[in-house]
């Protein structure tokens, strides 16, 4: 399939938004990057660095950063929405009027809205009902993508042809996109693996050993599979890049903000000053979702209770280990 240059509007100048802007520009696309911080925008334009989120990565020339959402979105062929989940709805509502008619929106934010329990796709479909929606997710660290290291992700849309078209736009020598029509499955993986990464990090920080960490991740994956089944996700999605692949990556590296947050909890250290860990805000919504759907999810429940200071890490581990014996599912 022939690749043609597109006008890509990246809405959000954090680490992931900046990395996707770098990827898009390196693939020859015309890139506008919207950010709220004037100092960050100025440094991206003049010095080709994002000093707060990717300070050690030199950005390619040709990325046009701006604090003007209308300017960034003007004539865009694709919009990448890369805004943290808990402010996503208000931000999207603010710039929705600038998105060109029928331009597809690619959702790159992960999480569950804490106050409503909505997934990000629900928010997009509510605010932009006339726009096609796709979701980009998978095992990927922003710095790796920005540095051009090999990465594979999933692009999901209700229309598989749209998924394939968008996958072609962003696929290149070191970044591979696989097309899917399972939006819900991809969102479940992208959102809930962050909660499980906090559990894995806490176990590591507490010094419980690799065996305990592996058990937590494995049982956490079983919870994701149960959630996926109830929510109508495809079984093959749950064992693919956007769920199992992303879970393995996020639960095994200190590059993961959620793992690092859990690690600090496990060591009894303050989490003040740590960068945004989306799993912290997602955990209560995930636990509530499982409760409403009658889904057994003890690891997710334990993380939510731990973050709410209702239990200690030792109590959480004890509760998980002393659960009634039964067959593994």
Secondary structure, DSSP 4 states (H G I P E B T S, - for coil): ------EEEEE--SHHHHHHHHHHHHTT-EEEEE-S-HHHHHHHHHHS-BTTTBTT-PPPTTEEEES-HHHHHTT-SEEEE---HHHHHHHHHHHGGGSPTT-EEEE----B-TTT--BHHHHHHHH-TTS-EEEEESS--HHHHHTT--EEEEEEESSHHHHHHHHHHH--SSEEEEEES-HHHHHHHHHHHHHHHHHHHHHHHTT--HHHHHHHHHHHHHHHHHHHHHHT--HHHHTSIIIIIHHHHHTS-TTSHHHHHHHHHHTT---TTPPP-HHHHHHHHHHHHHHHTT---HHHHHHHHHHTTSS-HHHHHHHHHTSPP----
